[in-house]
Amino acid sequence: MSNQSYFFRAVKDSRFTLLAGWLLGALTNIFPLYAVISFAVLAAGIFIFVYMDNRKELRSISITDEEAKSLAMPVNGAINAASKTNMNLLVSDKAIEIVCHPNLNAAVRPDKVGWDPIDIEIEQTDLEFDAEDLINRAGGLIDAEPPNGRKFCLVNTPFITSESSHLKLTLKETDFFTIETVKSWLERNKNLSDRYGHVSPEKSLIPSSLCLHFTIRLSDGEILLMKRTKGMSYYENKWSASGEEQISESDLNTEYPIDTLFKRALGEEILHLGDIENFPEHIQFIDNHIKYMRLYSIGTEWPLYNPALFGVIQLKNDRNSLREALIARKFGSEYSGQEDKEGIFYTINNDQAYELLSTGRAIAKALFNNTEEVVESHSLHPTTRYRLFRLLRTLKRNKLVKHNKKIQRTA
């Protein structure tokens, strides 16, 4: 965006404040000259502030090596997987970022960072994902717990530039039994994942289900965490920031599939509105909670090379109003905080999130009963560190590691 564009945007953003100040000054009859001068200075100051804030977006905040090592903290296996590409990819814990919005590494206002989910295009091909070879190597299709639902694999790496940020995702169909068969086989033969998987979705031979990994931020600045319950098939007792939801056939049948996925994920995983069959009747209730939604990036989760969308949902609710809204709708009020079969909700603020990244430890407060629990980095969901890292940089509109500040991580 040019300097001229930022100038006109500053005028637009501050026009109501300028007009109100000018009118108020003109209506002051006691000292009209001094009032006009005072409000003219005030209006000029406000305009300069808005203009400089918009100009700030031109500043790059590229990730430094110190940030990557001290806060992103990639595991060696994920680093090795990323090194197979010719790209300099961000790796955090087990999450490998393969595509991000061009403004994700700039000092852009948080509500403008990333893609609006409505703008993301989906191309669903008629071809099925070919996993026959891996199924044969695994000894045939296993009888997983039914039903055997349709799943959708991401099979392209979108080409994004600073001049063209249009995002188009290409999907192929597979099914739950196929994914579980290959997943179980690879878990028994961990050395084979890197042979058949690849960071670039179009090169990976491992079937997958495209999943949204989303972070919920409340209006008071708190970040919602979920501690997954013991016995869950995926990542039991792990801390997620804040939830995950796979794209479904019902999402793809709507006009804006990724927008629908975001809202359905919020409705099912956070607001507990039931399954997707009941989703349409709750859409207005869901919309009433949302201030904005943004998709930051696309990545893959090592070692199973499962592609994921990473995004943020900013709610209008603060901690108290979210709790009251859930109780009012009788979501888990009798469970004293264990309101969801998948996990228990907690919150942390920005400083605590940074402390978790930098020291490996932070205190989270339960949403329903205000009890506190220690969160440690070894108990994080594989993509939680990445999600918090990206969110904090976006909110700060700057690098996270301060100069001359030594950051230590506890064991």
MORAGI-V988883 format. One record per residue. N is the residue number from 1. SS is DSSP state (H for helix, E for strand, C for the rest). BURIAL is b if it has 24 or more other ideal C-beta (glycine too) atoms within 12 Angstrom, else e. D_CENTER is the distance of its C-alpha to the mean C-alpha in Angstrom with 1 decimal. Layout:
# MORAGI-V988883
n=<N:N>
ss=<SS:SS>
burial=<BURIAL:BURIAL>
d_center=<D_CENTER:D_CENTER>
This chain:
# MORAGI-V988883
n=<1:2:3:4:5:6:7:8:9:10:11:12:13:14:15:16:17:18:19:20:21:22:23:24:25:26:27:28:29:30:31:32:33:34:35:36:37:38:39:40:41:42:43:44:45:46:47:48:49:50:51:52:53:54:55:56:57:58:59:60:61:62:63:64:65:66:67:68:69:70:71:72:73:74:75:76:77:78:79:80:81:82:83:84:85:86:87:88:89:90:91:92:93:94:95:96:97:98:99:100:101:102:103:104:105:106:107:108:109:110:111:112:113:114:115:116:117:118:119:120:121:122:123:124:125:126:127:128:129:130:131:132:133:134:135:136:137:138:139:140:141:142:143:144:145:146:147:148:149:150:151:152:153:154:155:156:157:158:159:160:161:162:163:164:165:166:167:168:169:170:171:172:173:174:175:176:177:178:179:180:181:182:183:184:185:186:187:188:189:190:191:192:193:194:195:196:197:198:199:200:201:202:203:204:205:206:207:208:209:210:211:212:213:214:215:216:217:218:219:220:221:222:223:224:225:226:227:228:229:230:231:232:233:234:235:236:237:238:239:240:241:242:243:244:245:246:247:248:249:250:251:252:253:254:255:256:257:258:259:260:261:262:263:264:265:266:267:268:269:270:271:272:273:274:275:276:277:278:279:280:281:282:283:284:285:286:287:288:289:290:291:292:293:294:295:296:297:298:299:300:301:302:303:304:305:306:307:308:309:310:311:312:313:314:315:316:317:318:319:320:321:322:323:324:325:326:327:328:329:330:331:332:333:334:335:336:337:338:339:340:341:342:343:344:345:346:347:348:349:350:351:352:353:354:355:356:357:358:359:360:361:362:363:364:365:366:367:368:369:370:371:372:373:374:375:376:377:378:379:380:381:382:383:384:385:386:387:388:389:390:391:392:393:394:395:396:397:398:399:400:401:402:403:404:405:406:407:408:409:410:411>
ss=<C:C:H:H:H:H:H:H:H:H:H:H:H:H:H:H:H:H:H:H:H:H:H:H:H:H:C:C:C:C:C:H:H:H:H:H:H:H:H:H:H:H:H:H:H:H:H:H:H:H:H:H:H:H:H:H:H:H:C:E:C:C:C:C:H:H:H:H:H:H:H:H:C:E:C:H:H:H:H:H:H:H:H:C:C:C:C:C:C:C:E:E:E:C:E:E:E:E:E:E:C:H:H:H:H:E:C:C:C:H:H:H:C:C:E:C:H:H:H:C:E:E:E:E:E:E:E:E:C:C:C:H:H:H:H:H:H:C:C:C:C:C:C:C:C:C:C:C:C:E:E:E:E:E:C:C:C:C:C:C:C:C:C:C:C:C:C:E:E:E:E:E:E:E:E:H:H:H:H:H:H:H:H:H:H:H:H:H:C:H:H:H:H:H:H:H:C:C:C:C:H:H:H:C:C:C:C:C:C:C:E:E:E:E:E:E:E:C:C:C:C:C:E:E:E:E:E:E:C:C:C:C:C:C:C:C:C:C:E:E:C:C:E:E:E:E:C:C:H:H:H:H:C:C:C:C:H:H:H:H:H:H:H:H:H:H:H:H:H:H:C:C:C:C:C:H:H:H:C:H:H:H:H:H:H:H:H:C:C:E:E:E:E:E:E:E:E:E:E:E:E:C:C:C:C:E:E:E:E:E:E:E:E:E:E:C:C:C:H:H:H:H:H:H:H:H:H:H:C:C:C:C:H:H:H:C:C:C:C:E:C:C:E:E:E:E:E:E:C:H:H:H:H:H:H:H:H:H:H:C:E:E:E:E:E:E:C:C:C:C:C:E:E:E:E:E:H:H:H:E:C:C:C:H:H:H:H:H:H:H:H:H:H:H:H:H:C:C:C:C:C:C:C:C:C:C:C:C:C:C:C>
burial=<e:e:e:e:e:e:e:e:b:b:e:e:e:b:e:e:e:b:e:e:b:b:e:e:b:e:e:e:e:e:e:e:e:e:e:e:e:e:b:e:e:e:b:e:e:b:b:e:e:b:b:e:e:b:e:e:b:e:e:e:b:e:b:e:e:e:b:b:e:b:b:b:b:b:b:e:b:b:b:e:b:b:e:b:b:e:e:e:b:b:b:b:b:b:b:b:b:b:b:b:b:b:b:b:b:b:b:b:e:b:e:b:b:b:b:b:b:e:e:b:e:b:e:b:e:e:e:e:b:e:b:e:e:b:b:e:e:b:e:e:b:e:e:e:e:e:e:e:b:b:b:b:b:b:b:b:b:b:e:b:e:e:e:e:b:e:b:b:b:b:b:b:b:b:b:b:b:b:b:b:b:b:b:b:b:b:e:e:e:e:e:e:b:b:e:b:b:b:b:b:b:b:e:b:b:b:b:b:b:b:b:b:b:b:b:b:b:b:e:e:e:b:b:b:b:b:b:b:b:e:e:e:e:b:b:e:e:b:b:b:b:b:b:b:b:b:b:b:e:b:b:b:e:b:e:b:b:b:b:b:b:b:b:b:b:b:b:b:b:b:b:b:b:e:e:b:e:e:b:e:e:b:b:e:b:b:e:e:b:b:e:b:b:b:b:b:b:b:b:b:b:b:b:b:b:b:b:b:b:b:b:b:b:b:b:e:b:e:b:e:e:b:b:e:b:b:e:e:e:e:b:b:e:e:e:e:b:b:b:b:e:b:b:b:b:b:b:b:b:b:e:b:b:b:b:b:b:b:b:b:b:b:e:b:b:b:b:b:e:e:e:e:b:e:b:b:b:e:b:b:b:b:b:b:b:b:b:b:b:b:b:b:b:b:b:b:b:e:b:b:b:e:e:e:e:e:e:e:e:e:e>
d_center=<25.1:28.7:30.2:32.1:28.9:27.5:30.9:31.0:27.4:28.5:31.6:29.6:27.2:30.1:32.8:32.9:33.2:35.8:37.8:37.7:38.9:41.6:42.9:43.0:44.9:47.3:48.0:49.1:52.9:54.1:53.1:52.0:52.1:50.3:47.7:47.1:46.7:44.4:42.0:42.2:41.1:38.3:37.1:37.3:35.3:32.6:32.5:32.5:29.5:27.5:28.7:27.8:24.3:23.8:25.6:23.2:20.6:23.0:22.5:20.7:18.7:18.7:17.7:20.9:22.3:22.6:18.9:18.2:21.0:20.7:17.1:15.1:18.1:18.0:20.3:23.3:22.7:19.4:21.1:24.0:22.0:20.4:23.9:25.2:23.7:25.2:22.0:20.8:17.4:15.1:15.2:13.7:15.3:15.2:12.2:13.6:11.9:14.3:13.3:11.4:12.3:15.6:14.9:11.9:14.9:16.9:17.5:16.2:15.7:12.2:12.8:13.8:11.3:10.0:11.2:12.2:11.7:15.5:16.3:15.1:18.2:18.8:21.9:23.0:26.1:29.0:29.0:28.0:26.3:29.3:29.0:32.8:33.6:31.1:32.2:35.8:35.1:33.5:36.7:35.7:33.3:32.8:33.1:29.7:29.3:29.6:28.6:27.9:25.2:24.1:21.0:19.6:19.1:17.4:20.5:19.9:18.3:17.9:20.0:18.4:20.5:20.6:23.2:21.5:17.8:18.4:16.1:18.0:17.0:20.1:20.3:23.2:24.1:24.8:25.2:24.3:27.6:27.2:23.8:25.2:28.4:27.0:24.4:27.3:29.5:27.2:26.6:30.4:30.7:28.0:29.7:29.3:25.5:25.6:28.6:27.1:23.4:22.1:18.9:19.7:19.3:22.7:24.4:23.2:25.8:23.7:22.7:19.2:17.1:14.0:11.2:7.8:5.6:3.9:4.7:8.0:10.0:13.7:16.3:18.1:15.3:14.8:11.6:11.9:12.5:14.2:17.0:17.8:21.4:24.1:25.2:21.9:22.1:18.8:18.1:20.5:20.5:17.2:14.7:11.2:8.4:8.5:9.1:9.5:11.6:13.7:14.7:18.2:21.5:21.3:18.1:20.0:23.0:21.6:21.8:18.0:16.5:12.8:13.3:15.1:12.6:10.0:13.1:14.6:11.8:12.0:15.8:16.3:14.1:14.2:17.2:19.1:20.8:22.0:21.7:21.0:24.8:24.6:21.4:23.4:25.4:22.5:20.6:22.3:21.4:17.7:17.9:19.8:17.0:14.4:14.8:12.2:9.1:7.6:6.4:6.3:7.9:9.7:10.9:13.2:13.8:17.3:20.0:19.8:18.0:15.7:13.5:9.9:7.4:3.9:2.5:4.0:7.4:10.3:13.2:16.9:17.8:18.6:19.0:22.5:22.1:19.3:21.6:24.5:22.9:22.2:25.7:27.3:26.1:27.4:24.3:25.4:27.7:30.3:28.1:27.8:24.1:23.7:22.6:20.7:22.2:19.0:18.6:19.2:17.0:17.2:15.9:16.0:16.3:15.2:18.4:18.0:14.6:16.4:19.3:17.4:16.3:19.7:22.1:20.4:21.2:20.3:21.5:19.4:21.1:21.2:20.3:23.6:26.3:25.2:26.1:24.5:23.4:22.8:19.5:20.3:18.4:20.3:19.0:15.2:13.3:13.4:9.7:9.4:11.1:9.0:5.8:8.5:10.3:8.1:7.6:11.3:12.5:11.2:12.8:15.8:16.2:18.0:18.3:17.7:20.9:24.0:27.2:29.9:27.7:28.0:25.0:26.0:24.3:26.1:27.0>
